[in-house]
Amino acid sequence: MSRRRARQAGFSLLEMLVGLTLLGLISVAVTQSVRTGLRMWQAAESNNEQAEWQQTERLLEHWMSRALSPRGFDTESRVIFDPTPSGVRFLVDGGVGRKPSGYSRITLRAGENPACREQVDLVLSWEDVTFAGNFAPLASDDRVVIACADAIAFEYGSGNEPMPGVPPQFSEGRELPGIVRIRVTRDGATKVLAAKLLYAQ
């Protein structure tokens, strides 16, 4: 009687092998599911990042393409278009700005990020301005467009090829460049945001 009870209480070798085999199959299935889920998540993250980048480029193109030409203004006292290697400031009318009428001044610049040491942000500053008083600022708003980049550089060109730095004819404030490119370097990869200016000619 005691031997029968001992045999009934334990597991046979065959039962152990079947159990281990099932455990191995379940482990493989779970591992494959986790890997597949991880790949899908990474692909979704990449697609989201690409979509956000394209949306940012469309917005910058929309704003910068409508930059007003300095020709119709007194550029000695009013800054209409101010290009530098680290940023650009320009004026748009109410059709592009936040108001149905009037003017807005937009600044895109590389700004320091206190959270990411030795990295910079692409910062958008938006000011509503009045025509009188040398475009005195009214309401303003600052937003980070791209965070924690290794480097951000602005280039200005005649339209076909970018010209590094600020060409003298553009820095005088009398003309607009044909195109503005913003080079954003992050994790060793460089992407370019580009916008054509309609009033360059």
C-alpha positions as CSV (number, residue, x, y, z in Angstrom):
1,M,0.0,0.0,0.0
2,S,2.7,2.5,0.9
3,R,4.6,1.9,-2.4
4,R,1.4,2.6,-4.4
5,R,0.8,5.8,-2.5
6,A,4.4,6.9,-3.1
7,R,4.1,6.3,-6.8
8,Q,0.8,8.2,-7.0
9,A,2.2,11.1,-5.0
10,G,5.2,11.8,-7.3
11,F,5.7,12.5,-11.1
12,S,7.0,10.1,-13.6
13,L,10.0,10.9,-15.8
14,L,7.6,11.1,-18.8
15,E,5.4,13.6,-17.1
16,M,8.4,15.7,-16.2
17,L,9.7,15.7,-19.8
18,V,6.2,16.7,-21.1
19,G,6.0,19.5,-18.5
20,L,9.5,20.8,-19.3
21,T,8.7,20.7,-23.1
22,L,5.5,22.7,-22.6
23,L,7.3,25.2,-20.4
24,G,10.0,25.6,-23.1
25,L,7.4,26.1,-25.8
26,I,5.5,28.7,-23.7
27,S,8.8,30.6,-23.0
28,V,9.7,30.7,-26.7
29,A,6.2,32.0,-27.6
30,V,6.4,34.7,-24.9
31,T,9.9,35.8,-26.0
32,Q,8.8,36.0,-29.6
33,S,5.7,38.0,-28.7
34,V,7.8,40.4,-26.7
35,R,10.3,40.8,-29.5
36,T,7.6,41.4,-32.0
37,G,5.9,43.9,-29.8
38,L,9.2,45.7,-29.2
39,R,9.9,45.9,-33.0
40,M,6.3,47.2,-33.6
41,W,6.8,49.8,-30.9
42,Q,10.1,51.0,-32.3
43,A,8.6,51.3,-35.8
44,A,5.7,53.3,-34.4
45,E,8.0,55.6,-32.5
46,S,10.1,56.1,-35.7
47,N,6.9,56.9,-37.7
48,N,5.7,59.3,-35.1
49,E,9.1,61.1,-35.0
50,Q,9.1,61.3,-38.8
51,A,5.5,62.7,-38.8
52,E,6.3,65.3,-36.2
53,W,9.4,66.3,-38.1
54,Q,7.4,66.7,-41.3
55,Q,4.7,68.7,-39.5
56,T,7.4,71.0,-38.0
57,E,8.9,71.5,-41.5
58,R,5.5,72.4,-42.9
59,L,4.9,75.0,-40.2
60,L,8.3,76.6,-40.6
61,E,7.8,76.7,-44.3
62,H,4.4,78.3,-43.8
63,W,5.7,81.0,-41.5
64,M,9.1,81.8,-43.2
65,S,7.8,81.8,-46.7
66,R,5.7,84.8,-45.9
67,A,8.5,86.9,-44.3
68,L,8.0,90.5,-45.4
69,S,10.7,92.1,-47.5
70,P,12.6,95.0,-46.0
71,R,12.3,97.0,-49.2
72,G,9.1,98.7,-48.2
73,F,10.2,99.7,-44.7
74,D,12.7,102.0,-43.0
75,T,15.3,99.4,-42.2
76,E,17.5,101.9,-40.3
77,S,15.1,101.9,-37.4
78,R,13.0,98.8,-38.0
79,V,14.4,95.2,-38.0
80,I,12.4,93.4,-40.7
81,F,14.6,90.4,-41.4
82,D,17.6,89.7,-39.2
83,P,19.6,86.6,-40.2
84,T,22.5,85.2,-38.1
85,P,24.2,81.8,-37.9
86,S,22.4,81.0,-34.7
87,G,18.9,82.3,-35.5
88,V,16.7,84.4,-37.7
89,R,14.1,87.1,-36.9
90,F,11.5,88.2,-39.4
91,L,8.2,90.0,-39.7
92,V,4.9,88.5,-41.0
93,D,1.5,90.1,-41.6
94,G,-1.8,89.2,-40.1
95,G,-2.5,86.6,-42.8
96,V,0.2,84.4,-41.2
97,G,0.3,85.7,-37.7
98,R,-2.0,85.0,-34.8
99,K,-4.1,88.1,-35.5
100,P,-6.4,88.7,-38.6
101,S,-4.6,92.0,-39.1
102,G,-1.5,93.7,-38.0
103,Y,2.1,92.4,-37.8
104,S,3.8,89.6,-35.8
105,R,7.6,89.2,-35.4
106,I,8.8,85.6,-35.3
107,T,12.2,84.5,-34.0
108,L,13.8,81.1,-34.5
109,R,17.0,80.6,-32.6
110,A,19.2,78.0,-30.9
111,G,18.7,78.4,-27.1
112,E,20.4,76.7,-24.2
113,N,18.5,73.8,-22.5
114,P,19.1,73.6,-18.7
115,A,17.8,70.0,-18.6
116,C,20.2,68.7,-21.4
117,R,23.7,69.9,-20.7
118,E,25.8,71.0,-23.7
119,Q,22.8,70.7,-25.9
120,V,20.5,73.2,-27.5
121,D,16.8,73.7,-28.3
122,L,15.2,75.2,-31.4
123,V,13.1,77.9,-29.8
124,L,10.3,79.8,-31.5
125,S,9.4,83.2,-30.1
126,W,6.3,85.0,-31.4
127,E,5.5,88.6,-30.7
128,D,2.5,90.7,-31.7
129,V,3.9,94.1,-32.7
130,T,2.5,97.5,-33.6
131,F,3.5,99.4,-36.7
132,A,4.1,102.5,-34.7
133,G,7.0,102.8,-32.3
134,N,9.5,100.7,-34.3
135,F,7.3,97.6,-34.1
136,A,7.0,97.7,-30.3
137,P,6.2,94.3,-28.9
138,L,2.8,93.5,-27.4
139,A,1.9,89.9,-26.4
140,S,4.7,87.3,-26.8
141,D,5.1,83.6,-26.6
142,D,8.1,81.2,-26.4
143,R,7.9,77.6,-27.4
144,V,10.5,74.8,-27.9
145,V,10.1,73.3,-31.4
146,I,12.9,70.8,-31.1
147,A,14.5,69.8,-27.8
148,C,18.0,68.6,-26.8
149,A,19.8,68.8,-30.1
150,D,23.6,68.5,-30.3
151,A,23.9,71.5,-32.7
152,I,21.6,73.8,-34.6
153,A,22.9,76.0,-37.4
154,F,21.2,78.4,-39.8
155,E,22.2,78.8,-43.4
156,Y,21.0,81.3,-46.0
157,G,21.2,80.9,-49.8
158,S,20.1,82.4,-53.1
159,G,17.7,79.6,-53.7
160,N,19.5,76.6,-55.3
161,E,22.5,76.0,-53.0
162,P,22.9,76.9,-49.4
163,M,25.5,79.5,-48.5
164,P,27.0,78.8,-45.0
165,G,26.9,81.8,-42.6
166,V,25.3,85.1,-43.5
167,P,26.1,86.6,-46.9
168,P,26.8,90.3,-46.7
169,Q,23.9,91.3,-49.0
170,F,21.5,89.6,-46.6
171,S,23.0,91.1,-43.4
172,E,22.5,94.6,-44.7
173,G,18.8,94.2,-44.2
174,R,17.8,95.3,-47.7
175,E,17.2,91.9,-49.3
176,L,15.8,88.5,-48.4
177,P,17.6,85.3,-49.0
178,G,15.9,82.9,-51.4
179,I,16.0,80.0,-49.0
180,V,16.7,79.4,-45.3
181,R,17.9,76.0,-44.0
182,I,18.1,74.9,-40.4
183,R,20.5,72.1,-39.8
184,V,19.7,70.1,-36.7
185,T,22.2,67.5,-35.5
186,R,21.1,64.9,-32.9
187,D,22.8,61.6,-32.0
188,G,25.2,62.0,-34.8
189,A,22.5,62.4,-37.5
190,T,21.8,65.6,-39.2
191,K,18.4,66.6,-40.6
192,V,17.6,69.8,-42.5
193,L,14.5,72.0,-42.2
194,A,14.2,74.2,-45.3
195,A,11.9,77.1,-46.3
196,K,11.7,79.3,-49.4
197,L,11.0,83.0,-49.0
198,L,8.4,84.3,-51.4
199,Y,9.5,87.9,-51.2
200,A,13.1,87.3,-52.0
201,Q,12.8,88.5,-55.6
